Amino acid sequence: MTLVHRALFTWFVTLNFVIFLSLRLELRTQWNFFFVFIPLWVFDAILLVYVIIRIITKWRNLARLKELLIGYQWYIAAVLLKIAGQTMICLKLEYPHLDIPIYVTMIPIWALLSSTVTYVFIKLIHTK
């Protein structure tokens, strides 16, 4: 898949999510928030499958597998934290009677942002 196709697919998924979210927030529909987030979850599932396929295609022996898992652990953790954050947001919005505090809801997002900053900082240091 070329870079243009990936970018167009990402924009298409984002557009679907924004349309679903605006319809839900304007109260034109009474959709469940878990339904609204389906485009993002499909995108995350495709990302996870892509990372797993990359690991499998580069895997030659057991020592190489350990090296690949260490190399791709950031990507897998980022997608899983994004899914956890979306799930927490859906739970907070859909079930207000659960009384989930906002700081508990945002823990996966904060972990994702801090790990992303750390990852970028480490990559910048290692490229010099």
Backbone as a printed PyTorch tensor [residue, N CA C, xyz], in Angstrom:
tensor([[[  0.8600,  -1.1710,   0.0000],
         [  0.0000,   0.0000,   0.0000],
         [  0.9070,   1.2340,   0.0000]],

        [[  0.6600,   2.1160,  -0.9000],
         [  1.5050,   3.2930,  -0.9900],
         [  1.1270,   4.3030,   0.0830]],

        [[  1.9820,   5.2860,   0.2060],
         [  1.7750,   6.3070,   1.2250],
         [  0.5110,   7.1220,   0.9660]],

        [[  0.1900,   7.3560,  -0.2990],
         [ -1.0140,   8.1130,  -0.6390],
         [ -2.2670,   7.3470,  -0.2200]],

        [[ -2.2660,   6.0460,  -0.4580],
         [ -3.4240,   5.2390,  -0.0850],
         [ -3.6220,   5.2200,   1.4300]],

        [[ -2.5150,   5.1280,   2.1760],
         [ -2.6160,   5.1400,   3.6360],
         [ -3.1490,   6.4770,   4.1270]],

        [[ -2.6830,   7.5560,   3.5380],
         [ -3.1510,   8.8810,   3.9500],
         [ -4.6330,   9.0670,   3.6200]],

        [[ -5.0430,   8.6550,   2.4410],
         [ -6.4510,   8.7670,   2.0690],
         [ -7.3410,   7.9110,   2.9620]],

        [[ -6.8820,   6.7090,   3.2850],
         [ -7.6620,   5.8480,   4.1690],
         [ -7.7750,   6.4670,   5.5660]],

        [[ -6.6860,   7.0440,   6.0470],
         [ -6.7090,   7.7030,   7.3610],
         [ -7.6820,   8.8760,   7.3530]],

        [[ -7.6650,   9.6740,   6.3060],
         [ -8.6080,  10.7940,   6.2100],
         [-10.0460,  10.3110,   6.1170]],

        [[-10.2730,   9.2250,   5.3910],
         [-11.6160,   8.6710,   5.2670],
         [-12.1450,   8.1800,   6.6170]],

        [[-11.3020,   7.4910,   7.3680],
         [-11.7010,   7.0070,   8.6890],
         [-11.9840,   8.1850,   9.6190]],

        [[-11.1220,   9.1830,   9.5860],
         [-11.3130,  10.3710,  10.4280],
         [-12.5950,  11.1040,  10.0470]],

        [[-12.8600,  11.2220,   8.7580],
         [-14.0830,  11.8830,   8.3050],
         [-15.3200,  11.1280,   8.7870]],

        [[-15.3090,   9.8100,   8.6770],
         [-16.4470,   9.0210,   9.1710],
         [-16.6490,   9.2270,  10.6670]],

        [[-15.5670,   9.2080,  11.4230],
         [-15.6770,   9.4040,  12.8610],
         [-16.2340,  10.7830,  13.1900]],

        [[-15.7550,  11.8110,  12.5270],
         [-16.2410,  13.1740,  12.7880],
         [-17.7160,  13.3080,  12.4220]],

        [[-18.1350,  12.6960,  11.3240],
         [-19.5480,  12.7340,  10.9440],
         [-20.3990,  12.0220,  11.9820]],

        [[-19.9930,  10.8200,  12.3830],
         [-20.7450,  10.0850,  13.4090],
         [-20.8040,  10.8680,  14.7190]],

        [[-19.6690,  11.4450,  15.1140],
         [-19.6170,  12.1870,  16.3730],
         [-20.4890,  13.4320,  16.3220]],

        [[-20.4620,  14.1590,  15.2050],
         [-21.2930,  15.3620,  15.1140],
         [-22.7770,  15.0160,  15.1050]],

        [[-23.1490,  13.9360,  14.4270],
         [-24.5540,  13.5210,  14.4540],
         [-24.9920,  13.1440,  15.8650]],

        [[-24.1200,  12.4870,  16.5930],
         [-24.4580,  12.0650,  17.9630],
         [-24.5070,  13.2590,  18.9130]],

        [[-23.5700,  14.1880,  18.7850],
         [-23.5230,  15.3250,  19.6980],
         [-24.6110,  16.3490,  19.4290]],

        [[-25.0990,  16.4190,  18.1900],
         [-26.2060,  17.3230,  17.8710],
         [-27.5600,  16.7040,  18.1950]],

        [[-27.5410,  15.5220,  18.7460],
         [-28.7440,  14.7860,  19.1540],
         [-29.6730,  14.4680,  17.9850]],

        [[-29.1110,  14.3660,  16.7870],
         [-29.9100,  13.9370,  15.6370],
         [-30.1290,  12.4330,  15.6840]],

        [[-29.2380,  11.7450,  16.3750],
         [-29.3710,  10.3050,  16.5550],
         [-29.1730,   9.9880,  18.0270]],

        [[-29.5730,   8.8270,  18.4140],
         [-29.3630,   8.3610,  19.7790],
         [-28.4170,   7.1610,  19.7860]],

        [[-27.4210,   7.1950,  18.9050],
         [-26.4770,   6.1000,  18.8020],
         [-25.6750,   5.9570,  20.0870]],

        [[-25.2850,   4.7510,  20.3450],
         [-24.3750,   4.4720,  21.4320],
         [-22.9940,   5.0150,  21.0580]],

        [[-22.2470,   5.5270,  22.0430],
         [-20.9240,   6.0710,  21.7350],
         [-19.9640,   4.9800,  21.2780]],

        [[-20.2110,   3.7390,  21.6630],
         [-19.3780,   2.6510,  21.1690],
         [-19.5520,   2.4830,  19.6630]],

        [[-20.7360,   2.7450,  19.1380],
         [-20.9750,   2.7140,  17.6980],
         [-20.2590,   3.8660,  17.0010]],

        [[-20.2520,   5.0300,  17.6270],
         [-19.6190,   6.2120,  17.0420],
         [-18.1140,   5.9870,  16.8590]],

        [[-17.4960,   5.2590,  17.7770],
         [-16.0520,   5.0460,  17.7310],
         [-15.6360,   3.8580,  16.8560]],

        [[-16.5720,   3.1810,  16.2130],
         [-16.2390,   2.0230,  15.3780],
         [-15.2160,   2.3470,  14.2790]],

        [[-15.3140,   3.4740,  13.5670],
         [-14.2760,   3.7340,  12.5470],
         [-12.8620,   3.7840,  13.1290]],

        [[-12.7080,   4.3490,  14.3100],
         [-11.3840,   4.4110,  14.9150],
         [-10.9090,   3.0340,  15.3490]],

        [[-11.8270,   2.1990,  15.8450],
         [-11.4340,   0.8570,  16.2540],
         [-11.0800,  -0.0180,  15.0590]],

        [[-11.7660,   0.1680,  13.9560],
         [-11.4140,  -0.5760,  12.7320],
         [-10.0200,  -0.1570,  12.2810]],

        [[ -9.7440,   1.1340,  12.3280],
         [ -8.4260,   1.6410,  11.9530],
         [ -7.3450,   1.0650,  12.8770]],

        [[ -7.6180,   1.0240,  14.1850],
         [ -6.6510,   0.4700,  15.1320],
         [ -6.4300,  -1.0160,  14.9010]],

        [[ -7.4830,  -1.7360,  14.5800],
         [ -7.3440,  -3.1690,  14.2860],
         [ -6.4840,  -3.3810,  13.0500]],

        [[ -6.6710,  -2.5550,  12.0320],
         [ -5.8480,  -2.6500,  10.8270],
         [ -4.3950,  -2.3330,  11.1570]],

        [[ -4.1570,  -1.3470,  12.0250],
         [ -2.7850,  -1.0380,  12.4320],
         [ -2.1390,  -2.2100,  13.1620]],

        [[ -2.8830,  -2.8490,  14.0610],
         [ -2.3380,  -4.0030,  14.7770],
         [ -2.0170,  -5.1540,  13.8200]],

        [[ -2.9050,  -5.4120,  12.8850],
         [ -2.6580,  -6.4740,  11.9060],
         [ -1.4350,  -6.1280,  11.0610]],

        [[ -1.2970,  -4.8630,  10.6900],
         [ -0.1420,  -4.4190,   9.8980],
         [  1.1570,  -4.6460,  10.6630]],

        [[  1.1800,  -4.3020,  11.9420],
         [  2.3900,  -4.5000,  12.7490],
         [  2.7000,  -5.9850,  12.8930]],

        [[  1.6810,  -6.8000,  13.1070],
         [  1.9020,  -8.2460,  13.2390],
         [  2.4250,  -8.8330,  11.9260]],

        [[  1.8980,  -8.3760,  10.8080],
         [  2.3900,  -8.8520,   9.5070],
         [  3.8370,  -8.4280,   9.2960]],

        [[  4.1840,  -7.2060,   9.7080],
         [  5.5780,  -6.7530,   9.5960],
         [  6.5080,  -7.6130,  10.4380]],

        [[  6.0690,  -7.9740,  11.6390],
         [  6.8900,  -8.8310,  12.4960],
         [  7.0560, -10.2040,  11.8660]],

        [[  5.9880, -10.7710,  11.3480],
         [  6.0500, -12.1160,  10.7670],
         [  6.9270, -12.1320,   9.5140]],

        [[  6.8340, -11.1170,   8.6750],
         [  7.6250, -11.1150,   7.4400],
         [  9.1100, -10.9020,   7.7110]],

        [[  9.4600, -10.2420,   8.8080],
         [ 10.8760, -10.0270,   9.1140],
         [ 11.4640, -11.1030,  10.0210]],

        [[ 10.6310, -12.0090,  10.4940],
         [ 11.0790, -13.0250,  11.4390],
         [ 11.7810, -14.1600,  10.7110]],

        [[ 13.0230, -14.4230,  11.0910],
         [ 13.7730, -15.5110,  10.4830],
         [ 14.0630, -16.6280,  11.4980]],

        [[ 14.4500, -16.2530,  12.6990],
         [ 14.7390, -17.2500,  13.7280],
         [ 14.3030, -16.7000,  15.0830]],

        [[ 14.4600, -17.4980,  16.1100],
         [ 13.9610, -17.1250,  17.4270],
         [ 14.6750, -15.8950,  17.9820]],

        [[ 15.9700, -15.7630,  17.7630],
         [ 16.6960, -14.5870,  18.2430],
         [ 16.2030, -13.3320,  17.5310]],

        [[ 15.9230, -13.4440,  16.2840],
         [ 15.4130, -12.3070,  15.5100],
         [ 14.0100, -11.9270,  15.9830]],

        [[ 13.1990, -12.9060,  16.3870],
         [ 11.8550, -12.6160,  16.8640],
         [ 11.9040, -11.7510,  18.1270]],

        [[ 12.8000, -12.0840,  19.0430],
         [ 12.9290, -11.2820,  20.2640],
         [ 13.3330,  -9.8500,  19.9280]],

        [[ 14.2560,  -9.6880,  19.0100],
         [ 14.6970,  -8.3600,  18.5800],
         [ 13.5490,  -7.5800,  17.9260]],

        [[ 12.7590,  -8.2570,  17.1010],
         [ 11.6290,  -7.6030,  16.4360],
         [ 10.5630,  -7.1800,  17.4410]],

        [[ 10.2710,  -8.0520,  18.4110],
         [  9.2620,  -7.7080,  19.4190],
         [  9.7000,  -6.5050,  20.2460]],

        [[ 10.9790,  -6.4270,  20.5590],
         [ 11.4840,  -5.2630,  21.2890],
         [ 11.3760,  -4.0190,  20.4100]],

        [[ 11.6650,  -4.1660,  19.1300],
         [ 11.5960,  -3.0210,  18.2210],
         [ 10.1810,  -2.5200,  17.9850]],

        [[  9.2240,  -3.4340,  17.9500],
         [  7.8430,  -3.0610,  17.6570],
         [  6.9710,  -2.8950,  18.9020]],

        [[  7.5450,  -3.0470,  20.0800],
         [  6.7430,  -2.9470,  21.2950],
         [  6.1420,  -1.5570,  21.4670]],

        [[  6.8290,  -0.5320,  21.0000],
         [  6.2890,   0.8360,  21.1010],
         [  5.0110,   0.9680,  20.2820]],

        [[  5.0200,   0.4140,  19.0710],
         [  3.8650,   0.5300,  18.1900],
         [  2.6600,  -0.2260,  18.7530]],

        [[  2.9220,  -1.4380,  19.2210],
         [  1.8360,  -2.2410,  19.7800],
         [  1.2720,  -1.5770,  21.0270]],

        [[  2.1500,  -1.0870,  21.8970],
         [  1.6960,  -0.4240,  23.1300],
         [  0.9120,   0.8390,  22.8080]],

        [[  1.3390,   1.5930,  21.7970],
         [  0.6370,   2.8250,  21.4420],
         [ -0.7770,   2.5400,  20.9480]],

        [[ -0.9250,   1.5380,  20.1070],
         [ -2.2650,   1.2020,  19.5950],
         [ -3.1530,   0.6900,  20.7200]],

        [[ -2.6020,  -0.1440,  21.6000],
         [ -3.4020,  -0.6640,  22.7060],
         [ -3.7960,   0.4450,  23.6910]],

        [[ -2.9000,   1.3970,  23.9490],
         [ -3.2560,   2.5250,  24.8100],
         [ -4.3190,   3.4060,  24.1560]],

        [[ -4.2430,   3.5690,  22.8430],
         [ -5.2590,   4.3510,  22.1330],
         [ -6.6200,   3.6750,  22.2310]],

        [[ -6.6530,   2.3670,  22.0610],
         [ -7.9150,   1.6270,  22.1860],
         [ -8.4510,   1.7320,  23.6100]],

        [[ -7.5670,   1.6030,  24.6030],
         [ -7.9980,   1.7200,  25.9990],
         [ -8.5470,   3.1130,  26.2920]],

        [[ -7.9020,   4.1390,  25.7650],
         [ -8.3930,   5.5060,  25.9540],
         [ -9.7550,   5.7210,  25.3220]],

        [[ -9.9460,   5.1980,  24.1230],
         [-11.2400,   5.3370,  23.4630],
         [-12.3300,   4.5970,  24.2260]],

        [[-11.9890,   3.4330,  24.7370],
         [-12.9600,   2.6680,  25.5160],
         [-13.3430,   3.4070,  26.7920]],

        [[-12.3610,   3.9880,  27.4610],
         [-12.6470,   4.7440,  28.6860],
         [-13.5180,   5.9690,  28.3880]],

        [[-13.2510,   6.6540,  27.2830],
         [-14.0700,   7.8100,  26.9020],
         [-15.5010,   7.3690,  26.6040]],

        [[-15.6510,   6.2510,  25.8940],
         [-16.9950,   5.7350,  25.6120],
         [-17.7340,   5.3720,  26.8900]],

        [[-17.0410,   4.7350,  27.8170],
         [-17.6770,   4.3830,  29.0950],
         [-18.1100,   5.6300,  29.8530]],

        [[-17.2620,   6.6460,  29.8640],
         [-17.5820,   7.8950,  30.5770],
         [-18.7880,   8.5850,  29.9490]],

        [[-18.8560,   8.6340,  28.6210],
         [-19.9350,   9.3380,  27.9410],
         [-21.2400,   8.5520,  27.9260]],

        [[-21.1470,   7.2410,  27.7590],
         [-22.3530,   6.4330,  27.6010],
         [-23.0050,   6.0680,  28.9300]],

        [[-22.2050,   5.9070,  29.9490],
         [-22.7290,   5.4740,  31.2540],
         [-22.3440,   6.4790,  32.3410]],

        [[-23.0170,   7.6260,  32.3890],
         [-22.6530,   8.6350,  33.4020],
         [-22.9500,   8.1870,  34.8290]],

        [[-23.8270,   7.1970,  35.0000],
         [-24.1540,   6.7240,  36.3460],
         [-23.0070,   5.9350,  36.9780]],

        [[-21.9930,   5.5630,  36.1840],
         [-20.8350,   4.8610,  36.7400],
         [-19.9370,   5.7910,  37.5590]],

        [[-20.0640,   7.0990,  37.3490],
         [-19.2780,   8.1140,  38.0630],
         [-17.7740,   7.8520,  37.9760]],

        [[-17.2990,   7.6300,  36.7740],
         [-15.8620,   7.4620,  36.5630],
         [-15.2380,   8.8570,  36.5540]],

        [[-14.2740,   9.1250,  37.4270],
         [-13.6330,  10.4460,  37.4220],
         [-12.8930,  10.6970,  36.1050]],

        [[-12.8040,  11.9440,  35.7270],
         [-12.1820,  12.2810,  34.4460],
         [-10.6980,  11.9450,  34.4460]],

        [[-10.0330,  12.0510,  35.5960],
         [ -8.6090,  11.7250,  35.6170],
         [ -8.3740,  10.2290,  35.4130]],

        [[ -9.3100,   9.4000,  35.8450],
         [ -9.2050,   7.9590,  35.5830],
         [ -9.4800,   7.6820,  34.1050]],

        [[-10.4170,   8.4200,  33.5370],
         [-10.7430,   8.2550,  32.1180],
         [ -9.5540,   8.6010,  31.2320]],

        [[ -8.7830,   9.6050,  31.6340],
         [ -7.7010,  10.0990,  30.7870],
         [ -6.3580,   9.4160,  31.0190]],

        [[ -6.2580,   8.4910,  31.9490],
         [ -4.9720,   7.8320,  32.2270],
         [ -4.3710,   7.1670,  30.9830]],

        [[ -5.1340,   6.4010,  30.1780],
         [ -4.5080,   5.8180,  28.9710],
         [ -4.0240,   6.8730,  27.9780]],

        [[ -4.7500,   7.9750,  27.8470],
         [ -4.3310,   9.0380,  26.9230],
         [ -3.0490,   9.6920,  27.4190]],

        [[ -2.9740,   9.9680,  28.7120],
         [ -1.7510,  10.5580,  29.2760],
         [ -0.5660,   9.6120,  29.1340]],

        [[ -0.7980,   8.3270,  29.3650],
         [  0.2700,   7.3460,  29.1940],
         [  0.7160,   7.2910,  27.7320]],

        [[ -0.2450,   7.3600,  26.8080],
         [  0.0930,   7.3590,  25.3820],
         [  0.9070,   8.5930,  25.0150]],

        [[  0.4800,   9.7570,  25.4740],
         [  1.2050,  10.9800,  25.1390],
         [  2.6040,  11.0010,  25.7390]],

        [[  2.7300,  10.5970,  26.9890],
         [  4.0560,  10.6020,  27.6150],
         [  4.9760,   9.5660,  26.9810]],

        [[  4.4600,   8.3890,  26.6460],
         [  5.3000,   7.3860,  25.9880],
         [  5.6740,   7.8200,  24.5720]],

        [[  4.7930,   8.5270,  23.8910],
         [  5.1220,   9.0280,  22.5600],
         [  6.2260,  10.0710,  22.6210]],

        [[  6.1490,  10.9710,  23.5920],
         [  7.2070,  11.9720,  23.7640],
         [  8.5340,  11.2870,  24.0830]],

        [[  8.4920,  10.2830,  24.9450],
         [  9.7050,   9.5390,  25.2930],
         [ 10.2810,   8.8260,  24.0730]],

        [[  9.4250,   8.1870,  23.3000],
         [  9.8700,   7.4730,  22.1010],
         [ 10.5280,   8.4270,  21.1040]],

        [[  9.8930,   9.5560,  20.8560],
         [ 10.4560,  10.5220,  19.9060],
         [ 11.7800,  11.0650,  20.4190]],

        [[ 11.8580,  11.3600,  21.7030],
         [ 13.0930,  11.8730,  22.2880],
         [ 14.2190,  10.8540,  22.1590]],

        [[ 13.9310,   9.5820,  22.4410],
         [ 14.9490,   8.5320,  22.3130],
         [ 15.3920,   8.3950,  20.8660]],

        [[ 14.4660,   8.4180,  19.9310],
         [ 14.8180,   8.3080,  18.5060],
         [ 15.6510,   9.5040,  18.0530]],

        [[ 15.3610,  10.6990,  18.5660],
         [ 16.1610,  11.8710,  18.2020],
         [ 17.5770,  11.7630,  18.7250]],

        [[ 17.7410,  11.2410,  19.9190],
         [ 19.0810,  11.0970,  20.4850],
         [ 19.8680,  10.0320,  19.7270]],

        [[ 19.2270,   8.9150,  19.3810],
         [ 19.9350,   7.8310,  18.7140],
         [ 20.2570,   8.1340,  17.2470]],

        [[ 19.5820,   9.0730,  16.6340],
         [ 19.8820,   9.3970,  15.2360],
         [ 21.0660,  10.3470,  15.1160]],

        [[ 21.4110,  11.0260,  16.1990],
         [ 22.5750,  11.9180,  16.1460],
         [ 23.7930,  11.1520,  16.3320]]])
